[in-house]
Amino acid sequence: MKIDVLTLFPEMYDGVLNSSIIKRARENKLVEINVHNIRDFTLDKHNRVDDYPIGGGEGMVLMPEPIYRAINHYKTDDSVVIMMTPQGKTYNQKMAYEFKNYKHIILLCGHYEGFDERIRSFVDMEVSIGDFVLTGGELASMVLIDSITRLIDGVIERDSHENDSFNNNLLDYPVYTKPIDFMGMKVPDVLLSGHHANIAKWRHDEQIKKTMLRRPDLLEKSDECE
């Protein structure tokens, strides 16, 4: 998989792309991630990529020309262009699984007061990570990069993500480590039994219980309700 990020602040990605699992995935050639500065595609002698909104209003708006040029410079027949915007479809684990099968993703990150409306005609979809507003799309794009990369074959063990929260619309089951008894809080006996079938059943039951208590809205969508 290849991911190209279009942003005004490439330096924001240094830590994310050069740490932990994403770093190893890049080093092992399981994913290619490149970050590009939108300012490199402006024809303005002052490298401007934004302007005041026509008709008045607060803030600055990203102009269509440099973004159009940037997208088309990297776009191929295999590309899917995703705009990061609070107006987009709310991101979830199902979408992460869909996105990890794409050959090439271009993530477009806005800043300031948003995009010239005409830019929307250059993208394939709009994605939001929640009903709140950030200063720009960079942090949201990092969420997509992380959640997609970890699902790519070979990046982490398959079992590590197949039992994640939100798979089948259930939250993850409780997990424990040593010591067995910490300040009177004990590891459940079933986990010490060595009986794999009983452990699997307990974990599944705990997933349903936790989801019912914390996210009943998810349980309504789960196969458990069928």
C-alpha positions in Angstrom: 0.0 0.0 0.0 1.0 3.6 -0.7 -0.2 6.6 1.2 0.5 10.2 0.1 -0.4 13.0 2.5 -1.0 16.6 1.2 -0.6 19.2 4.0 0.7 22.6 4.8 2.6 21.3 7.8 4.7 18.2 6.8 6.9 18.5 9.9 3.9 17.4 12.0 4.3 13.9 10.8 8.0 13.3 11.8 7.3 11.6 15.1 4.3 9.6 13.9 6.0 8.1 10.9 9.3 7.4 12.6 8.1 5.6 15.7 6.8 2.3 16.8 4.7 0.1 14.5 4.4 2.5 11.6 8.2 2.9 11.5 8.8 -0.8 11.3 6.1 -1.2 8.7 7.8 1.4 6.5 11.2 -0.2 7.1 9.9 -3.6 6.1 8.3 -2.2 2.9 4.8 -3.1 4.0 3.6 0.4 3.5 5.0 3.5 1.8 4.0 6.8 3.3 5.0 10.1 1.8 4.2 13.6 3.1 4.0 16.5 0.6 3.8 20.3 1.1 0.8 21.8 -0.7 2.8 25.1 -1.0 5.1 23.4 -3.5 2.2 23.5 -6.0 1.2 27.1 -5.9 2.1 29.5 -8.7 1.9 32.5 -6.4 5.3 34.2 -6.0 4.7 34.5 -2.3 3.7 30.8 -2.0 0.2 31.7 -0.9 -2.3 28.8 -0.9 -5.2 30.6 0.9 -7.3 33.8 0.5 -10.1 35.7 2.1 -13.6 34.2 1.6 -15.6 35.9 -1.2 -18.7 37.6 0.4 -16.9 38.2 3.7 -16.4 36.1 6.7 -13.7 35.1 9.2 -10.4 33.4 8.5 -8.7 32.3 5.4 -9.8 29.6 2.9 -7.6 27.2 0.9 -7.7 28.0 -2.8 -8.5 25.3 -5.4 -5.6 25.7 -7.8 -2.7 24.5 -5.7 -4.7 21.6 -4.3 -5.9 20.6 -7.7 -2.3 20.6 -9.0 -1.0 18.6 -5.9 -3.7 15.9 -6.2 -3.1 15.5 -10.0 0.6 15.3 -9.5 0.3 12.2 -7.4 -3.0 10.7 -8.5 -3.0 7.4 -10.6 -5.7 5.1 -11.8 -5.4 3.2 -8.4 -5.7 6.3 -6.2 -8.5 7.1 -3.8 -8.5 10.7 -2.7 -9.8 11.3 0.8 -10.5 14.8 2.2 -10.2 15.1 6.0 -13.1 17.3 7.1 -15.6 17.4 10.0 -18.3 17.4 7.4 -17.3 14.0 6.2 -18.6 10.5 7.0 -17.7 9.5 10.5 -14.7 7.1 10.5 -15.0 3.6 12.1 -13.2 0.3 12.2 -15.2 -1.1 9.2 -13.9 1.7 7.1 -10.4 1.0 8.3 -10.7 -2.5 7.0 -12.0 -1.3 3.7 -9.3 1.3 3.3 -6.4 -1.1 4.0 -7.3 -2.9 0.7 -6.7 0.2 -1.4 -3.5 0.3 -3.4 -3.0 4.0 -3.1 -4.6 6.6 -0.8 -4.2 10.3 -1.0 -5.1 12.1 2.2 -5.9 15.8 1.8 -5.5 17.9 5.0 -7.1 21.3 5.3 -6.3 24.1 7.6 -7.5 27.6 8.6 -11.3 28.0 7.8 -11.5 25.1 5.4 -11.6 24.4 1.7 -12.9 26.3 -1.3 -16.1 24.4 -2.0 -14.9 23.5 -5.5 -12.1 21.4 -4.1 -14.7 18.8 -3.2 -15.1 17.9 -6.9 -11.5 16.7 -6.9 -11.9 14.1 -4.1 -13.5 10.7 -3.9 -14.8 10.8 -0.3 -14.8 13.0 2.8 -14.0 11.6 6.2 -14.3 12.9 9.7 -12.9 11.3 12.9 -15.8 12.7 15.1 -18.2 15.5 15.7 -15.6 18.1 16.8 -13.3 20.6 15.0 -9.5 20.6 14.9 -7.2 23.3 13.7 -6.5 21.2 10.7 -6.8 17.8 9.1 -3.3 16.6 10.0 -4.1 15.0 13.3 -7.2 13.3 11.8 -5.1 12.0 8.9 -2.6 10.5 11.4 -5.5 8.6 13.0 -6.3 7.1 9.6 -2.7 6.3 8.8 -2.2 4.5 12.2 -5.5 2.6 12.1 -5.0 1.4 8.5 -1.4 0.5 8.7 -1.8 -1.8 11.7 -4.3 -3.9 9.6 -2.0 -4.5 6.7 -0.9 -8.1 6.5 2.4 -8.6 8.2 2.4 -5.4 10.3 1.1 -7.0 13.5 -0.2 -10.5 14.3 -3.7 -11.1 12.7 -5.1 -12.2 16.1 -4.0 -8.9 17.6 -6.5 -6.9 15.5 -9.2 -9.5 14.8 -10.3 -9.3 18.5 -10.1 -5.5 18.6 -12.9 -3.4 19.9 -15.5 -2.6 17.3 -15.0 -5.8 15.3 -18.6 -7.2 15.0 -19.6 -4.0 16.9 -18.4 -5.3 20.2 -15.9 -3.7 22.6 -12.8 -5.7 23.5 -12.8 -8.1 26.5 -10.9 -7.4 29.7 -7.2 -8.4 29.8 -4.9 -8.9 32.8 -1.2 -9.5 33.6 0.8 -10.3 36.7 0.5 -10.1 39.7 -2.5 -12.4 40.1 -3.7 -10.4 43.1 -3.0 -6.6 43.1 -4.4 -4.7 46.1 -7.2 -7.2 46.5 -8.2 -7.1 42.8 -7.7 -10.6 41.5 -7.5 -12.1 38.0 -10.6 -14.0 37.2 -10.2 -17.7 38.0 -11.3 -18.8 34.5 -8.2 -17.2 33.0 -6.0 -19.3 35.3 -7.8 -22.6 34.5 -6.0 -23.4 31.2 -9.4 -24.4 29.7 -9.3 -22.7 26.4 -13.0 -23.2 25.5 -14.1 -21.8 28.8 -11.7 -18.8 28.5 -13.0 -18.1 25.0 -16.6 -18.2 26.2 -15.8 -15.9 29.2 -14.1 -13.4 26.9 -17.0 -13.4 24.5 -19.5 -13.0 27.3 -17.5 -10.1 28.7 -17.4 -8.4 25.3 -21.2 -8.4 25.3 -21.5 -7.3 28.9 -19.0 -4.4 28.4 -20.6 -3.3 25.2 -24.1 -3.4 26.8 -22.9 -1.2 29.7 -20.7 1.2 27.8 -21.9 1.3 24.2 -25.4 -0.2 23.9 -25.7 1.6 20.5 -23.1 -0.7 19.1 -24.8 -3.9 20.4 -27.8 -3.0 18.4 -25.7 -3.2 15.2 -23.9 -6.4 16.3 -24.6 -9.9 15.0 -25.3 -10.8 18.7 -28.7 -9.2 18.3 -29.6 -11.4 15.3 
